[in-house]
């Protein structure tokens, strides 16, 4: 039995970035427009052939104008549906594959960063949002790599010696602060 005093959890709303949706919507619209243009071209050429034949035979043998074009339109509409459906399905599969590839490259890049490799570029995918994410990862890794190089130079300078104990302690404290900005 349910406890009526517990509030029901609200469903979580998940938003998808419009930058990611825009190109996909344009690609689907292009598929539909191209399919419609092909459909109209095929149907128009068939209608140009069918109507003169119907006029020659006499329209009185048909119950309605739909009888003249019924078979023609039904096959072409079925072809339009199948063509747009299959092309749209192929586009969805391509988008899913590109998304998986982009996410995989970003994850590999983050794992490489965790293992200490900060120099390999991410190279995510041609999808805009993943490309921007990869560029942000690369920029963060580049900043971290630059900071590490500065820390190494400072540590080498401290190891070389040739300074007073007070100056060494001051520079060592500054170096520890820089290290804490990278690895708290």
Buried (B, 14 or more C-beta within 10 A) or exposed (E): EEEEEEEEEEEEEEEEEEEBEEBBEEBBEEBBEEBEEBBEEBBEEBBEEBBEEBEEEEEEEBEEEEEBBEEBBEEBEEBBEEBBEEBBEEBEEEBEEBBEBBBEBBEBBEEBBEEEEBEEEBEBBEBBBBBEBBEEBBEEBEEBBEBBEEBEEBBEEBEEEEEEEEEEEEBEEEBEEBBEEEEE
